[in-house]
Amino acid sequence: LAAGVGAAYLLHLLLPVFVSTRQLAGATGLPVLGAVSMAWIERYQARRRRGGVLYAGCTVALIGVGAVLLFGSYIYNLVRALLT
């Protein structure tokens, strides 16, 4: 986890991203004459939405598997004790 955070921070330092014209002007010291906003085509919006749903589903599944692995033996023993 720490390696992932470190790699993301290193990429942020090496390849900076400017989210506003004010930030770009401050970093370069030059005036910014204009900006182009991101225009999403409908099919890309649908793909992005599907990706978000897929990511959320995988996250829930990962948490579920972790819970089963962490508490599985406890639940098994509890059910076994109740049935006997």
PDB file of N, CA, C and O in Angstrom:
ATOM      1  N   LEU A   1       0.833  -1.185   0.000  1.00  0.00           N
ATOM      2  CA  LEU A   1       0.000   0.000   0.000  1.00  0.00           C
ATOM      3  C   LEU A   1       0.878   1.250   0.000  1.00  0.00           C
ATOM      4  O   LEU A   1       0.622   2.207  -0.730  1.00  0.00           O
ATOM      5  N   ALA A   2       1.905   1.222   0.824  1.00  0.00           N
ATOM      6  CA  ALA A   2       2.809   2.373   0.882  1.00  0.00           C
ATOM      7  C   ALA A   2       3.545   2.557  -0.445  1.00  0.00           C
ATOM      8  O   ALA A   2       3.782   3.686  -0.874  1.00  0.00           O
ATOM      9  N   ALA A   3       3.900   1.460  -1.085  1.00  0.00           N
ATOM     10  CA  ALA A   3       4.581   1.559  -2.379  1.00  0.00           C
ATOM     11  C   ALA A   3       3.657   2.177  -3.433  1.00  0.00           C
ATOM     12  O   ALA A   3       4.106   2.961  -4.268  1.00  0.00           O
ATOM     13  N   GLY A   4       2.376   1.826  -3.395  1.00  0.00           N
ATOM     14  CA  GLY A   4       1.416   2.402  -4.330  1.00  0.00           C
ATOM     15  C   GLY A   4       1.230   3.895  -4.120  1.00  0.00           C
ATOM     16  O   GLY A   4       1.164   4.664  -5.079  1.00  0.00           O
ATOM     17  N   VAL A   5       1.146   4.302  -2.847  1.00  0.00           N
ATOM     18  CA  VAL A   5       1.020   5.727  -2.538  1.00  0.00           C
ATOM     19  C   VAL A   5       2.279   6.467  -2.967  1.00  0.00           C
ATOM     20  O   VAL A   5       2.198   7.560  -3.529  1.00  0.00           O
ATOM     21  N   GLY A   6       3.442   5.877  -2.705  1.00  0.00           N
ATOM     22  CA  GLY A   6       4.703   6.494  -3.099  1.00  0.00           C
ATOM     23  C   GLY A   6       4.832   6.626  -4.614  1.00  0.00           C
ATOM     24  O   GLY A   6       5.309   7.643  -5.118  1.00  0.00           O
ATOM     25  N   ALA A   7       4.401   5.584  -5.337  1.00  0.00           N
ATOM     26  CA  ALA A   7       4.471   5.634  -6.807  1.00  0.00           C
ATOM     27  C   ALA A   7       3.528   6.701  -7.353  1.00  0.00           C
ATOM     28  O   ALA A   7       3.884   7.417  -8.289  1.00  0.00           O
ATOM     29  N   ALA A   8       2.330   6.815  -6.782  1.00  0.00           N
ATOM     30  CA  ALA A   8       1.386   7.833  -7.244  1.00  0.00           C
ATOM     31  C   ALA A   8       1.935   9.229  -6.979  1.00  0.00           C
ATOM     32  O   ALA A   8       1.803  10.113  -7.825  1.00  0.00           O
ATOM     33  N   TYR A   9       2.543   9.438  -5.829  1.00  0.00           N
ATOM     34  CA  TYR A   9       3.109  10.755  -5.514  1.00  0.00           C
ATOM     35  C   TYR A   9       4.286  11.075  -6.442  1.00  0.00           C
ATOM     36  O   TYR A   9       4.440  12.213  -6.886  1.00  0.00           O
ATOM     37  N   LEU A  10       5.105  10.078  -6.726  1.00  0.00           N
ATOM     38  CA  LEU A  10       6.239  10.275  -7.634  1.00  0.00           C
ATOM     39  C   LEU A  10       5.751  10.641  -9.038  1.00  0.00           C
ATOM     40  O   LEU A  10       6.316  11.528  -9.678  1.00  0.00           O
ATOM     41  N   LEU A  11       4.707   9.965  -9.516  1.00  0.00           N
ATOM     42  CA  LEU A  11       4.156  10.315 -10.829  1.00  0.00           C
ATOM     43  C   LEU A  11       3.559  11.711 -10.822  1.00  0.00           C
ATOM     44  O   LEU A  11       3.640  12.430 -11.818  1.00  0.00           O
ATOM     45  N   HIS A  12       2.960  12.098  -9.702  1.00  0.00           N
ATOM     46  CA  HIS A  12       2.414  13.449  -9.589  1.00  0.00           C
ATOM     47  C   HIS A  12       3.523  14.498  -9.683  1.00  0.00           C
ATOM     48  O   HIS A  12       3.333  15.561 -10.272  1.00  0.00           O
ATOM     49  N   LEU A  13       4.666  14.193  -9.104  1.00  0.00           N
ATOM     50  CA  LEU A  13       5.790  15.130  -9.167  1.00  0.00           C
ATOM     51  C   LEU A  13       6.408  15.181 -10.560  1.00  0.00           C
ATOM     52  O   LEU A  13       6.790  16.251 -11.032  1.00  0.00           O
ATOM     53  N   LEU A  14       6.507  14.019 -11.222  1.00  0.00           N
ATOM     54  CA  LEU A  14       7.143  13.956 -12.533  1.00  0.00           C
ATOM     55  C   LEU A  14       6.235  14.459 -13.656  1.00  0.00           C
ATOM     56  O   LEU A  14       6.710  15.088 -14.601  1.00  0.00           O
ATOM     57  N   LEU A  15       4.949  14.189 -13.559  1.00  0.00           N
ATOM     58  CA  LEU A  15       3.996  14.572 -14.604  1.00  0.00           C
ATOM     59  C   LEU A  15       2.859  15.375 -13.972  1.00  0.00           C
ATOM     60  O   LEU A  15       1.774  14.837 -13.748  1.00  0.00           O
ATOM     61  N   PRO A  16       3.094  16.643 -13.688  1.00  0.00           N
ATOM     62  CA  PRO A  16       2.052  17.419 -13.006  1.00  0.00           C
ATOM     63  C   PRO A  16       0.840  17.659 -13.904  1.00  0.00           C
ATOM     64  O   PRO A  16       0.955  17.755 -15.126  1.00  0.00           O
ATOM     65  N   VAL A  17      -0.306  17.750 -13.271  1.00  0.00           N
ATOM     66  CA  VAL A  17      -1.563  18.022 -13.959  1.00  0.00           C
ATOM     67  C   VAL A  17      -2.123  19.325 -13.405  1.00  0.00           C
ATOM     68  O   VAL A  17      -2.207  19.508 -12.191  1.00  0.00           O
ATOM     69  N   PHE A  18      -2.501  20.222 -14.294  1.00  0.00           N
ATOM     70  CA  PHE A  18      -3.061  21.504 -13.881  1.00  0.00           C
ATOM     71  C   PHE A  18      -4.572  21.439 -14.046  1.00  0.00           C
ATOM     72  O   PHE A  18      -5.070  21.098 -15.119  1.00  0.00           O
ATOM     73  N   VAL A  19      -5.292  21.764 -12.996  1.00  0.00           N
ATOM     74  CA  VAL A  19      -6.744  21.670 -13.038  1.00  0.00           C
ATOM     75  C   VAL A  19      -7.416  23.017 -13.242  1.00  0.00           C
ATOM     76  O   VAL A  19      -8.633  23.069 -13.420  1.00  0.00           O
ATOM     77  N   SER A  20      -6.665  24.103 -13.221  1.00  0.00           N
ATOM     78  CA  SER A  20      -7.252  25.417 -13.460  1.00  0.00           C
ATOM     79  C   SER A  20      -6.242  26.294 -14.202  1.00  0.00           C
ATOM     80  O   SER A  20      -5.036  26.045 -14.175  1.00  0.00           O
ATOM     81  N   THR A  21      -6.762  27.314 -14.857  1.00  0.00           N
ATOM     82  CA  THR A  21      -5.885  28.236 -15.577  1.00  0.00           C
ATOM     83  C   THR A  21      -5.041  29.056 -14.594  1.00  0.00           C
ATOM     84  O   THR A  21      -3.905  29.420 -14.897  1.00  0.00           O
ATOM     85  N   ARG A  22      -5.592  29.333 -13.446  1.00  0.00           N
ATOM     86  CA  ARG A  22      -4.847  30.080 -12.422  1.00  0.00           C
ATOM     87  C   ARG A  22      -3.627  29.273 -11.938  1.00  0.00           C
ATOM     88  O   ARG A  22      -2.548  29.829 -11.735  1.00  0.00           O
ATOM     89  N   GLN A  23      -3.815  27.970 -11.760  1.00  0.00           N
ATOM     90  CA  GLN A  23      -2.716  27.113 -11.326  1.00  0.00           C
ATOM     91  C   GLN A  23      -1.624  27.045 -12.403  1.00  0.00           C
ATOM     92  O   GLN A  23      -0.435  27.085 -12.085  1.00  0.00           O
ATOM     93  N   LEU A  24      -2.022  26.946 -13.655  1.00  0.00           N
ATOM     94  CA  LEU A  24      -1.066  26.913 -14.760  1.00  0.00           C
ATOM     95  C   LEU A  24      -0.305  28.229 -14.863  1.00  0.00           C
ATOM     96  O   LEU A  24       0.912  28.232 -15.049  1.00  0.00           O
ATOM     97  N   ALA A  25      -1.017  29.346 -14.743  1.00  0.00           N
ATOM     98  CA  ALA A  25      -0.361  30.653 -14.817  1.00  0.00           C
ATOM     99  C   ALA A  25       0.601  30.834 -13.654  1.00  0.00           C
ATOM    100  O   ALA A  25       1.673  31.415 -13.828  1.00  0.00           O
ATOM    101  N   GLY A  26       0.242  30.353 -12.483  1.00  0.00           N
ATOM    102  CA  GLY A  26       1.136  30.458 -11.326  1.00  0.00           C
ATOM    103  C   GLY A  26       2.389  29.617 -11.488  1.00  0.00           C
ATOM    104  O   GLY A  26       3.469  30.026 -11.062  1.00  0.00           O
ATOM    105  N   ALA A  27       2.257  28.444 -12.100  1.00  0.00           N
ATOM    106  CA  ALA A  27       3.412  27.549 -12.264  1.00  0.00           C
ATOM    107  C   ALA A  27       4.361  28.023 -13.356  1.00  0.00           C
ATOM    108  O   ALA A  27       5.575  27.857 -13.239  1.00  0.00           O
ATOM    109  N   THR A  28       3.812  28.615 -14.424  1.00  0.00           N
ATOM    110  CA  THR A  28       4.666  29.016 -15.542  1.00  0.00           C
ATOM    111  C   THR A  28       5.072  30.481 -15.493  1.00  0.00           C
ATOM    112  O   THR A  28       6.070  30.867 -16.103  1.00  0.00           O
ATOM    113  N   GLY A  29       4.316  31.296 -14.781  1.00  0.00           N
ATOM    114  CA  GLY A  29       4.609  32.717 -14.747  1.00  0.00           C
ATOM    115  C   GLY A  29       4.166  33.449 -16.004  1.00  0.00           C
ATOM    116  O   GLY A  29       4.528  34.609 -16.202  1.00  0.00           O
ATOM    117  N   LEU A  30       3.393  32.793 -16.850  1.00  0.00           N
ATOM    118  CA  LEU A  30       2.907  33.373 -18.100  1.00  0.00           C
ATOM    119  C   LEU A  30       1.394  33.525 -18.036  1.00  0.00           C
ATOM    120  O   LEU A  30       0.723  32.757 -17.346  1.00  0.00           O
ATOM    121  N   PRO A  31       0.851  34.503 -18.744  1.00  0.00           N
ATOM    122  CA  PRO A  31      -0.608  34.634 -18.752  1.00  0.00           C
ATOM    123  C   PRO A  31      -1.241  33.516 -19.583  1.00  0.00           C
ATOM    124  O   PRO A  31      -0.688  33.093 -20.597  1.00  0.00           O
ATOM    125  N   VAL A  32      -2.389  33.054 -19.145  1.00  0.00           N
ATOM    126  CA  VAL A  32      -3.128  32.029 -19.880  1.00  0.00           C
ATOM    127  C   VAL A  32      -4.240  32.733 -20.647  1.00  0.00           C
ATOM    128  O   VAL A  32      -5.075  33.419 -20.057  1.00  0.00           O
ATOM    129  N   LEU A  33      -4.245  32.561 -21.955  1.00  0.00           N
ATOM    130  CA  LEU A  33      -5.193  33.265 -22.807  1.00  0.00           C
ATOM    131  C   LEU A  33      -6.547  32.568 -22.892  1.00  0.00           C
ATOM    132  O   LEU A  33      -7.552  33.222 -23.172  1.00  0.00           O
ATOM    133  N   GLY A  34      -6.598  31.276 -22.662  1.00  0.00           N
ATOM    134  CA  GLY A  34      -7.859  30.554 -22.762  1.00  0.00           C
ATOM    135  C   GLY A  34      -7.686  29.120 -22.324  1.00  0.00           C
ATOM    136  O   GLY A  34      -6.574  28.668 -22.050  1.00  0.00           O
ATOM    137  N   ALA A  35      -8.785  28.414 -22.261  1.00  0.00           N
ATOM    138  CA  ALA A  35      -8.758  27.014 -21.862  1.00  0.00           C
ATOM    139  C   ALA A  35      -9.816  26.262 -22.657  1.00  0.00           C
ATOM    140  O   ALA A  35     -10.837  26.834 -23.039  1.00  0.00           O
ATOM    141  N   VAL A  36      -9.576  24.999 -22.902  1.00  0.00           N
ATOM    142  CA  VAL A  36     -10.519  24.130 -23.600  1.00  0.00           C
ATOM    143  C   VAL A  36     -11.082  23.153 -22.573  1.00  0.00           C
ATOM    144  O   VAL A  36     -10.335  22.431 -21.912  1.00  0.00           O
ATOM    145  N   SER A  37     -12.400  23.139 -22.448  1.00  0.00           N
ATOM    146  CA  SER A  37     -13.007  22.218 -21.488  1.00  0.00           C
ATOM    147  C   SER A  37     -13.125  20.842 -22.115  1.00  0.00           C
ATOM    148  O   SER A  37     -13.097  20.690 -23.336  1.00  0.00           O
ATOM    149  N   MET A  38     -13.258  19.833 -21.247  1.00  0.00           N
ATOM    150  CA  MET A  38     -13.385  18.456 -21.709  1.00  0.00           C
ATOM    151  C   MET A  38     -14.825  18.223 -22.156  1.00  0.00           C
ATOM    152  O   MET A  38     -15.761  18.473 -21.396  1.00  0.00           O
ATOM    153  N   ALA A  39     -15.003  17.751 -23.371  1.00  0.00           N
ATOM    154  CA  ALA A  39     -16.337  17.444 -23.886  1.00  0.00           C
ATOM    155  C   ALA A  39     -16.442  15.925 -24.019  1.00  0.00           C
ATOM    156  O   ALA A  39     -15.697  15.315 -24.785  1.00  0.00           O
ATOM    157  N   TRP A  40     -17.360  15.318 -23.279  1.00  0.00           N
ATOM    158  CA  TRP A  40     -17.522  13.869 -23.298  1.00  0.00           C
ATOM    159  C   TRP A  40     -18.588  13.491 -24.322  1.00  0.00           C
ATOM    160  O   TRP A  40     -19.687  14.044 -24.313  1.00  0.00           O
ATOM    161  N   ILE A  41     -18.265  12.562 -25.194  1.00  0.00           N
ATOM    162  CA  ILE A  41     -19.226  12.004 -26.134  1.00  0.00           C
ATOM    163  C   ILE A  41     -20.090  11.012 -25.355  1.00  0.00           C
ATOM    164  O   ILE A  41     -19.627  10.419 -24.381  1.00  0.00           O
ATOM    165  N   GLU A  42     -21.342  10.832 -25.780  1.00  0.00           N
ATOM    166  CA  GLU A  42     -22.285  10.007 -25.033  1.00  0.00           C
ATOM    167  C   GLU A  42     -21.776   8.595 -24.791  1.00  0.00           C
ATOM    168  O   GLU A  42     -21.942   8.070 -23.690  1.00  0.00           O
ATOM    169  N   ARG A  43     -21.166   7.972 -25.777  1.00  0.00           N
ATOM    170  CA  ARG A  43     -20.714   6.589 -25.589  1.00  0.00           C
ATOM    171  C   ARG A  43     -19.582   6.520 -24.571  1.00  0.00           C
ATOM    172  O   ARG A  43     -19.452   5.525 -23.858  1.00  0.00           O
ATOM    173  N   TYR A  44     -18.769   7.556 -24.498  1.00  0.00           N
ATOM    174  CA  TYR A  44     -17.710   7.565 -23.491  1.00  0.00           C
ATOM    175  C   TYR A  44     -18.283   7.790 -22.095  1.00  0.00           C
ATOM    176  O   TYR A  44     -17.746   7.284 -21.109  1.00  0.00           O
ATOM    177  N   GLN A  45     -19.377   8.554 -22.016  1.00  0.00           N
ATOM    178  CA  GLN A  45     -20.032   8.734 -20.729  1.00  0.00           C
ATOM    179  C   GLN A  45     -20.595   7.407 -20.238  1.00  0.00           C
ATOM    180  O   GLN A  45     -20.481   7.085 -19.055  1.00  0.00           O
ATOM    181  N   ALA A  46     -21.201   6.636 -21.137  1.00  0.00           N
ATOM    182  CA  ALA A  46     -21.738   5.329 -20.757  1.00  0.00           C
ATOM    183  C   ALA A  46     -20.615   4.388 -20.336  1.00  0.00           C
ATOM    184  O   ALA A  46     -20.765   3.642 -19.368  1.00  0.00           O
ATOM    185  N   ARG A  47     -19.506   4.415 -21.042  1.00  0.00           N
ATOM    186  CA  ARG A  47     -18.371   3.561 -20.698  1.00  0.00           C
ATOM    187  C   ARG A  47     -17.798   3.962 -19.336  1.00  0.00           C
ATOM    188  O   ARG A  47     -17.421   3.108 -18.534  1.00  0.00           O
ATOM    189  N   ARG A  48     -17.739   5.251 -19.093  1.00  0.00           N
ATOM    190  CA  ARG A  48     -17.223   5.742 -17.816  1.00  0.00           C
ATOM    191  C   ARG A  48     -18.155   5.341 -16.674  1.00  0.00           C
ATOM    192  O   ARG A  48     -17.693   4.947 -15.603  1.00  0.00           O
ATOM    193  N   ARG A  49     -19.465   5.440 -16.900  1.00  0.00           N
ATOM    194  CA  ARG A  49     -20.441   5.038 -15.894  1.00  0.00           C
ATOM    195  C   ARG A  49     -20.332   3.540 -15.608  1.00  0.00           C
ATOM    196  O   ARG A  49     -20.345   3.129 -14.448  1.00  0.00           O
ATOM    197  N   ARG A  50     -20.224   2.720 -16.663  1.00  0.00           N
ATOM    198  CA  ARG A  50     -20.058   1.265 -16.482  1.00  0.00           C
ATOM    199  C   ARG A  50     -18.796   0.955 -15.713  1.00  0.00           C
ATOM    200  O   ARG A  50     -18.781   0.068 -14.860  1.00  0.00           O
ATOM    201  N   GLY A  51     -17.733   1.688 -16.013  1.00  0.00           N
ATOM    202  CA  GLY A  51     -16.479   1.478 -15.286  1.00  0.00           C
ATOM    203  C   GLY A  51     -16.627   1.795 -13.807  1.00  0.00           C
ATOM    204  O   GLY A  51     -16.066   1.095 -12.964  1.00  0.00           O
ATOM    205  N   GLY A  52     -17.374   2.839 -13.484  1.00  0.00           N
ATOM    206  CA  GLY A  52     -17.610   3.176 -12.082  1.00  0.00           C
ATOM    207  C   GLY A  52     -18.417   2.116 -11.367  1.00  0.00           C
ATOM    208  O   GLY A  52     -18.123   1.768 -10.223  1.00  0.00           O
ATOM    209  N   VAL A  53     -19.438   1.598 -12.042  1.00  0.00           N
ATOM    210  CA  VAL A  53     -20.251   0.532 -11.443  1.00  0.00           C
ATOM    211  C   VAL A  53     -19.410  -0.731 -11.265  1.00  0.00           C
ATOM    212  O   VAL A  53     -19.500  -1.392 -10.231  1.00  0.00           O
ATOM    213  N   LEU A  54     -18.608  -1.063 -12.248  1.00  0.00           N
ATOM    214  CA  LEU A  54     -17.738  -2.235 -12.152  1.00  0.00           C
ATOM    215  C   LEU A  54     -16.739  -2.079 -11.011  1.00  0.00           C
ATOM    216  O   LEU A  54     -16.497  -3.027 -10.264  1.00  0.00           O
ATOM    217  N   TYR A  55     -16.165  -0.900 -10.873  1.00  0.00           N
ATOM    218  CA  TYR A  55     -15.214  -0.644  -9.796  1.00  0.00           C
ATOM    219  C   TYR A  55     -15.895  -0.786  -8.435  1.00  0.00           C
ATOM    220  O   TYR A  55     -15.339  -1.396  -7.522  1.00  0.00           O
ATOM    221  N   ALA A  56     -17.094  -0.225  -8.298  1.00  0.00           N
ATOM    222  CA  ALA A  56     -17.828  -0.331  -7.034  1.00  0.00           C
ATOM    223  C   ALA A  56     -18.173  -1.785  -6.733  1.00  0.00           C
ATOM    224  O   ALA A  56     -18.054  -2.226  -5.590  1.00  0.00           O
ATOM    225  N   GLY A  57     -18.598  -2.531  -7.747  1.00  0.00           N
ATOM    226  CA  GLY A  57     -18.918  -3.946  -7.551  1.00  0.00           C
ATOM    227  C   GLY A  57     -17.710  -4.766  -7.118  1.00  0.00           C
ATOM    228  O   GLY A  57     -17.809  -5.612  -6.228  1.00  0.00           O
ATOM    229  N   CYS A  58     -16.578  -4.512  -7.748  1.00  0.00           N
ATOM    230  CA  CYS A  58     -15.357  -5.223  -7.376  1.00  0.00           C
ATOM    231  C   CYS A  58     -14.912  -4.859  -5.963  1.00  0.00           C
ATOM    232  O   CYS A  58     -14.411  -5.712  -5.230  1.00  0.00           O
ATOM    233  N   THR A  59     -15.091  -3.608  -5.583  1.00  0.00           N
ATOM    234  CA  THR A  59     -14.737  -3.184  -4.233  1.00  0.00           C
ATOM    235  C   THR A  59     -15.603  -3.888  -3.207  1.00  0.00           C
ATOM    236  O   THR A  59     -15.097  -4.363  -2.190  1.00  0.00           O
ATOM    237  N   VAL A  60     -16.912  -3.963  -3.462  1.00  0.00           N
ATOM    238  CA  VAL A  60     -17.821  -4.664  -2.549  1.00  0.00           C
ATOM    239  C   VAL A  60     -17.459  -6.145  -2.485  1.00  0.00           C
ATOM    240  O   VAL A  60     -17.452  -6.731  -1.403  1.00  0.00           O
ATOM    241  N   ALA A  61     -17.160  -6.757  -3.626  1.00  0.00           N
ATOM    242  CA  ALA A  61     -16.774  -8.169  -3.646  1.00  0.00           C
ATOM    243  C   ALA A  61     -15.481  -8.395  -2.864  1.00  0.00           C
ATOM    244  O   ALA A  61     -15.369  -9.380  -2.133  1.00  0.00           O
ATOM    245  N   LEU A  62     -14.521  -7.510  -3.007  1.00  0.00           N
ATOM    246  CA  LEU A  62     -13.258  -7.643  -2.277  1.00  0.00           C
ATOM    247  C   LEU A  62     -13.486  -7.539  -0.770  1.00  0.00           C
ATOM    248  O   LEU A  62     -12.902  -8.298   0.003  1.00  0.00           O
ATOM    249  N   ILE A  63     -14.327  -6.606  -0.361  1.00  0.00           N
ATOM    250  CA  ILE A  63     -14.635  -6.467   1.062  1.00  0.00           C
ATOM    251  C   ILE A  63     -15.366  -7.715   1.561  1.00  0.00           C
ATOM    252  O   ILE A  63     -15.110  -8.192   2.667  1.00  0.00           O
ATOM    253  N   GLY A  64     -16.273  -8.236   0.739  1.00  0.00           N
ATOM    254  CA  GLY A  64     -16.993  -9.454   1.113  1.00  0.00           C
ATOM    255  C   GLY A  64     -16.071 -10.648   1.277  1.00  0.00           C
ATOM    256  O   GLY A  64     -16.193 -11.398   2.245  1.00  0.00           O
ATOM    257  N   VAL A  65     -15.155 -10.830   0.345  1.00  0.00           N
ATOM    258  CA  VAL A  65     -14.197 -11.934   0.445  1.00  0.00           C
ATOM    259  C   VAL A  65     -13.314 -11.755   1.678  1.00  0.00           C
ATOM    260  O   VAL A  65     -13.027 -12.721   2.384  1.00  0.00           O
ATOM    261  N   GLY A  66     -12.892 -10.537   1.932  1.00  0.00           N
ATOM    262  CA  GLY A  66     -12.090 -10.279   3.128  1.00  0.00           C
ATOM    263  C   GLY A  66     -12.853 -10.585   4.396  1.00  0.00           C
ATOM    264  O   GLY A  66     -12.291 -11.147   5.335  1.00  0.00           O
ATOM    265  N   ALA A  67     -14.133 -10.224   4.441  1.00  0.00           N
ATOM    266  CA  ALA A  67     -14.949 -10.515   5.625  1.00  0.00           C
ATOM    267  C   ALA A  67     -15.121 -12.018   5.811  1.00  0.00           C
ATOM    268  O   ALA A  67     -15.052 -12.520   6.933  1.00  0.00           O
ATOM    269  N   VAL A  68     -15.343 -12.734   4.715  1.00  0.00           N
ATOM    270  CA  VAL A  68     -15.481 -14.189   4.813  1.00  0.00           C
ATOM    271  C   VAL A  68     -14.182 -14.809   5.309  1.00  0.00           C
ATOM    272  O   VAL A  68     -14.208 -15.690   6.169  1.00  0.00           O
ATOM    273  N   LEU A  69     -13.069 -14.370   4.790  1.00  0.00           N
ATOM    274  CA  LEU A  69     -11.786 -14.916   5.233  1.00  0.00           C
ATOM    275  C   LEU A  69     -11.483 -14.563   6.685  1.00  0.00           C
ATOM    276  O   LEU A  69     -10.899 -15.363   7.416  1.00  0.00           O
ATOM    277  N   LEU A  70     -11.880 -13.375   7.094  1.00  0.00           N
ATOM    278  CA  LEU A  70     -11.589 -12.927   8.450  1.00  0.00           C
ATOM    279  C   LEU A  70     -12.530 -13.551   9.470  1.00  0.00           C
ATOM    280  O   LEU A  70     -12.098 -13.969  10.545  1.00  0.00           O
ATOM    281  N   PHE A  71     -13.817 -13.616   9.135  1.00  0.00           N
ATOM    282  CA  PHE A  71     -14.814 -14.079  10.100  1.00  0.00           C
ATOM    283  C   PHE A  71     -15.413 -15.430   9.742  1.00  0.00           C
ATOM    284  O   PHE A  71     -16.309 -15.898  10.445  1.00  0.00           O
ATOM    285  N   GLY A  72     -14.951 -16.072   8.675  1.00  0.00           N
ATOM    286  CA  GLY A  72     -15.536 -17.332   8.223  1.00  0.00           C
ATOM    287  C   GLY A  72     -15.483 -18.435   9.252  1.00  0.00           C
ATOM    288  O   GLY A  72     -16.487 -19.110   9.478  1.00  0.00           O
ATOM    289  N   SER A  73     -14.351 -18.635   9.876  1.00  0.00           N
ATOM    290  CA  SER A  73     -14.233 -19.719  10.861  1.00  0.00           C
ATOM    291  C   SER A  73     -15.072 -19.417  12.098  1.00  0.00           C
ATOM    292  O   SER A  73     -15.625 -20.334  12.706  1.00  0.00           O
ATOM    293  N   TYR A  74     -15.172 -18.164  12.471  1.00  0.00           N
ATOM    294  CA  TYR A  74     -15.992 -17.787  13.619  1.00  0.00           C
ATOM    295  C   TYR A  74     -17.463 -18.081  13.338  1.00  0.00           C
ATOM    296  O   TYR A  74     -18.158 -18.640  14.187  1.00  0.00           O
ATOM    297  N   ILE A  75     -17.935 -17.711  12.158  1.00  0.00           N
ATOM    298  CA  ILE A  75     -19.331 -17.959  11.787  1.00  0.00           C
ATOM    299  C   ILE A  75     -19.582 -19.454  11.658  1.00  0.00           C
ATOM    300  O   ILE A  75     -20.629 -19.939  12.085  1.00  0.00           O
ATOM    301  N   TYR A  76     -18.642 -20.193  11.079  1.00  0.00           N
ATOM    302  CA  TYR A  76     -18.773 -21.636  10.939  1.00  0.00           C
ATOM    303  C   TYR A  76     -18.907 -22.287  12.308  1.00  0.00           C
ATOM    304  O   TYR A  76     -19.793 -23.115  12.517  1.00  0.00           O
ATOM    305  N   ASN A  77     -18.038 -21.922  13.235  1.00  0.00           N
ATOM    306  CA  ASN A  77     -18.085 -22.494  14.587  1.00  0.00           C
ATOM    307  C   ASN A  77     -19.367 -22.109  15.306  1.00  0.00           C
ATOM    308  O   ASN A  77     -19.913 -22.921  16.054  1.00  0.00           O
ATOM    309  N   LEU A  78     -19.856 -20.912  15.106  1.00  0.00           N
ATOM    310  CA  LEU A  78     -21.092 -20.452  15.736  1.00  0.00           C
ATOM    311  C   LEU A  78     -22.286 -21.252  15.204  1.00  0.00           C
ATOM    312  O   LEU A  78     -23.125 -21.705  15.983  1.00  0.00           O
ATOM    313  N   VAL A  79     -22.364 -21.425  13.889  1.00  0.00           N
ATOM    314  CA  VAL A  79     -23.447 -22.209  13.289  1.00  0.00           C
ATOM    315  C   VAL A  79     -23.358 -23.656  13.721  1.00  0.00           C
ATOM    316  O   VAL A  79     -24.377 -24.280  14.017  1.00  0.00           O
ATOM    317  N   ARG A  80     -22.182 -24.182  13.761  1.00  0.00           N
ATOM    318  CA  ARG A  80     -21.978 -25.583  14.179  1.00  0.00           C
ATOM    319  C   ARG A  80     -22.410 -25.780  15.626  1.00  0.00           C
ATOM    320  O   ARG A  80     -23.021 -26.796  15.957  1.00  0.00           O
ATOM    321  N   ALA A  81     -22.099 -24.821  16.489  1.00  0.00           N
ATOM    322  CA  ALA A  81     -22.486 -24.927  17.896  1.00  0.00           C
ATOM    323  C   ALA A  81     -24.004 -24.818  18.055  1.00  0.00           C
ATOM    324  O   ALA A  81     -24.586 -25.474  18.918  1.00  0.00           O
ATOM    325  N   LEU A  82     -24.641 -23.995  17.228  1.00  0.00           N
ATOM    326  CA  LEU A  82     -26.092 -23.851  17.316  1.00  0.00           C
ATOM    327  C   LEU A  82     -26.821 -25.091  16.798  1.00  0.00           C
ATOM    328  O   LEU A  82     -27.905 -25.411  17.286  1.00  0.00           O
ATOM    329  N   LEU A  83     -26.261 -25.775  15.846  1.00  0.00           N
ATOM    330  CA  LEU A  83     -26.906 -26.959  15.280  1.00  0.00           C
ATOM    331  C   LEU A  83     -26.682 -28.204  16.105  1.00  0.00           C
ATOM    332  O   LEU A  83     -27.424 -29.173  15.944  1.00  0.00           O
ATOM    333  N   THR A  84     -25.706 -28.225  16.970  1.00  0.00           N
ATOM    334  CA  THR A  84     -25.449 -29.432  17.787  1.00  0.00           C
ATOM    335  C   THR A  84     -25.991 -29.318  19.169  1.00  0.00           C
ATOM    336  O   THR A  84     -25.853 -30.246  19.965  1.00  0.00           O
TER     337      THR A  84
END
